[in-house]
Amino acid sequence: MALLANKKAIVFGVANDHSIAWAIAQALHDAGAELALTYVGESIERRVRPLAESLGVGLVLPCDVTKDADIESTFSALRERWGRVDVIIHAVAFAARDELKGRFLATSRAGFQLALDVSAYSLIAIARYAEPLMPAGSSIVTLTYFGAEKVLPNYNVMGIAKAALEACVRYLAFDLGPQGIRVNAISAGPIRTLSSAGITGFKAMFHHHAERAPLRRSVLPEEIGSTAVYLCSDMGSAVTGEVVHVDGGYNIVGM
């Protein structure tokens, strides 16, 4: 039997066919889950709808995660269509391009607030509106990066946002654990995506990772998808509050 047969899953953050969120969506679909996807803005919608159609996904919803009303409407639609939600993938992050270069010291107040709101607080808001629809055995998975743990030049405020996100994972896991809802994060190695293109020096970062990771290669989006399936299935039934590194072992290397 497929690991996620009869599960209802919503994926926040699919931007195009190169995004990690899309790789996760494909993996969930292949594992038997019924999917819903979200988008924000017309340009993203034009990319997401054809992808949804390719998997037979009929539920494609607008959702700006900085707006509580949008999140509430999204879960109202899911309640009406499904009655429950078993899996939530939070693959949403953003920082203004100007904040991802130069000195971290130059981070603006507005840029800090925006990065933390979109990249970290949105997980709290989504979990809050989702909780009434999530039965025991449900799973929430978000995406983080090693820049939350160590300084990476030019990652700047996004590193702070990801650190906050990882702390949110632990606190949400504690809050939701009594209901049998698990919350985890995947710390993915660098992958070429629309988001990574905004980080100054990403190409050098990408190649450095592949050269220094114990596996001596970069990470494939499909490997992130497979880990998400594990965390969302009964195979991960006792795993919560964790940051699972899928980075070829890069995080264990000190020198």
C-alpha positions in Angstrom: 0.0 0.0 0.0 1.2 3.5 -0.7 2.6 5.2 2.4 0.2 8.1 2.2 -2.9 6.4 0.8 -6.1 8.2 1.7 -4.2 11.2 3.2 -5.1 14.8 2.4 -2.2 17.1 1.9 -1.8 20.8 1.2 1.5 22.2 0.0 2.3 25.9 0.5 5.1 27.4 -1.6 5.2 25.8 -5.0 6.6 28.5 -7.2 7.6 26.5 -10.4 8.7 23.1 -11.5 12.2 23.7 -10.0 11.0 24.5 -6.5 11.6 22.1 -3.6 7.9 22.4 -2.8 7.1 20.9 -6.2 9.4 18.0 -5.7 7.7 17.3 -2.3 4.3 17.6 -3.9 5.2 15.1 -6.6 6.6 12.7 -3.9 3.4 13.0 -1.8 1.3 12.4 -4.9 3.3 9.3 -5.8 2.9 8.0 -2.2 -0.9 8.2 -2.6 -1.8 11.5 -1.1 -4.6 13.7 -2.4 -3.2 17.2 -2.9 -4.1 20.9 -2.7 -1.7 23.6 -3.8 -1.6 27.3 -3.0 -0.3 30.3 -4.8 0.2 34.0 -4.2 -0.2 36.5 -7.1 -1.1 36.0 -10.8 2.4 35.3 -11.9 2.8 32.3 -9.5 -0.7 31.2 -10.3 0.2 30.9 -14.0 3.0 28.5 -13.1 1.2 26.5 -10.5 -2.0 25.7 -12.3 -0.4 23.7 -15.1 1.7 21.8 -12.5 -1.4 21.0 -10.5 -3.2 19.8 -13.7 -0.2 17.5 -14.4 -0.9 15.6 -11.1 -4.7 15.8 -11.4 -4.9 18.3 -8.5 -8.2 20.2 -8.7 -7.8 22.2 -5.5 -5.6 25.3 -6.2 -6.1 28.0 -3.7 -4.9 31.7 -3.4 -3.1 32.3 -0.1 -0.9 35.1 1.0 0.6 33.8 4.2 1.1 37.3 5.6 -2.7 37.7 5.7 -4.7 35.8 8.4 -7.9 36.1 6.4 -6.3 34.3 3.4 -5.0 31.4 5.7 -8.5 31.2 7.3 -10.2 31.1 3.9 -7.8 28.4 2.7 -8.6 26.1 5.6 -12.3 26.9 5.3 -12.1 25.6 1.7 -10.3 22.5 2.8 -12.9 21.9 5.5 -15.7 22.1 3.0 -13.9 19.9 0.4 -12.1 17.3 2.6 -13.3 17.7 6.2 -9.8 17.2 7.5 -6.1 17.8 6.7 -3.5 15.1 7.3 -0.4 16.7 5.9 0.8 20.3 5.7 4.0 21.3 3.8 5.2 24.7 4.7 7.8 25.7 2.0 7.4 29.5 2.2 10.2 31.9 2.8 11.1 35.4 1.6 13.6 38.2 2.2 14.1 41.3 0.1 17.0 40.9 -2.4 18.9 43.9 -0.9 18.9 42.1 2.5 20.8 39.1 1.0 24.1 40.7 0.2 26.7 42.6 2.1 26.9 43.0 5.8 24.2 41.6 8.1 24.7 44.7 10.2 22.9 46.7 7.4 19.7 44.7 7.8 16.8 47.1 7.8 14.0 47.0 10.3 11.4 46.5 7.6 13.5 43.8 5.9 13.9 42.0 9.2 10.2 42.1 10.0 9.2 40.9 6.5 11.6 38.0 6.5 10.5 36.8 9.9 6.8 37.3 9.1 6.8 35.3 5.8 9.5 32.7 6.7 8.7 31.9 10.4 5.5 33.4 11.7 3.5 32.0 8.8 4.1 28.5 10.1 2.5 29.5 13.4 -0.5 31.0 11.7 -1.0 28.1 9.4 -0.7 25.6 12.3 -3.3 27.6 14.3 -5.9 27.5 11.6 -5.1 23.9 10.6 -5.2 22.4 14.1 -9.0 21.9 14.2 -8.9 19.9 11.0 -5.9 17.7 11.8 -6.6 14.3 13.3 -4.1 12.3 15.4 -1.3 11.1 13.2 -1.2 14.2 11.1 2.1 15.9 10.2 3.4 19.4 9.5 6.7 19.7 7.7 8.6 22.9 6.9 11.9 23.7 5.1 15.0 25.2 6.7 18.6 25.5 5.9 22.1 25.2 7.5 22.3 29.0 7.6 20.1 28.9 10.7 22.9 27.2 12.6 26.1 28.7 11.2 27.0 32.0 9.5 26.9 31.8 5.7 28.0 35.0 4.0 25.1 36.9 2.3 22.4 34.6 3.8 22.0 37.3 6.4 18.5 37.9 7.7 17.2 34.7 6.2 19.5 32.8 8.5 17.8 34.6 11.4 14.4 33.8 10.0 15.3 30.1 9.6 16.6 30.0 13.1 13.3 31.4 14.3 11.5 28.8 12.2 13.4 25.9 13.7 12.5 27.2 17.2 8.9 27.4 16.1 9.0 23.8 15.0 10.0 22.8 18.5 7.4 24.9 20.3 4.7 23.8 17.9 5.7 20.2 18.3 5.3 20.6 22.1 1.9 22.3 21.7 0.4 19.9 19.2 1.9 16.7 20.4 -0.9 15.9 22.8 -3.3 15.8 19.8 -1.0 13.4 18.0 0.1 16.1 15.5 3.8 16.0 14.6 5.9 19.0 13.5 9.3 18.7 11.9 11.7 20.5 9.6 13.9 19.4 6.7 17.3 21.2 6.5 18.0 20.8 2.8 21.4 21.2 1.2 21.6 24.1 -1.4 19.5 23.5 -4.5 19.1 25.7 -7.5 15.6 27.3 -7.2 14.0 30.6 -7.8 14.6 31.6 -4.2 18.2 30.6 -4.1 18.9 32.8 -7.2 18.3 35.8 -5.0 21.2 35.0 -2.7 24.4 36.8 -3.6 27.2 34.2 -4.3 24.9 31.2 -4.3 26.8 29.6 -7.2 30.0 29.5 -5.1 28.0 28.2 -2.1 26.5 25.5 -4.2 29.8 24.2 -5.5 31.5 24.5 -2.1 28.8 22.3 -0.6 29.2 19.6 -3.3 33.0 19.6 -2.8 33.0 19.5 1.0 30.0 17.3 1.9 30.9 13.8 2.9 29.0 12.4 -0.1 30.8 14.8 -2.4 27.8 15.8 -4.3 24.8 18.2 -4.2 21.4 17.2 -3.0 18.6 16.3 -5.4 15.1 17.8 -5.0 13.7 14.2 -5.1 15.7 13.4 -2.0 13.9 16.1 -0.1 10.6 14.8 -1.4 11.4 11.3 -0.1 12.3 12.6 3.3 9.0 14.5 3.5 7.1 11.3 2.6 8.9 9.5 5.5 8.1 12.3 8.0 4.5 12.5 6.9 3.9 8.8 7.0 3.5 6.3 9.8 7.2 5.4 9.3 7.9 8.7 11.1 5.2 8.2 13.8 7.5 8.9 16.7 9.5 11.8 15.2 8.5 15.3 16.1 10.2 18.6 16.9 13.2 17.5 14.8 15.4 19.2 12.1 16.3 16.4 9.7 19.4 17.3 7.6 19.3 16.1 4.0 22.5 17.7 2.9 24.9 14.9 2.0 26.3 15.2 5.5 27.6 18.7 5.1 26.4 19.8 8.5 28.7 17.4 10.3 31.9 18.8 8.8 34.0 21.2 10.9 36.9 21.8 8.6 
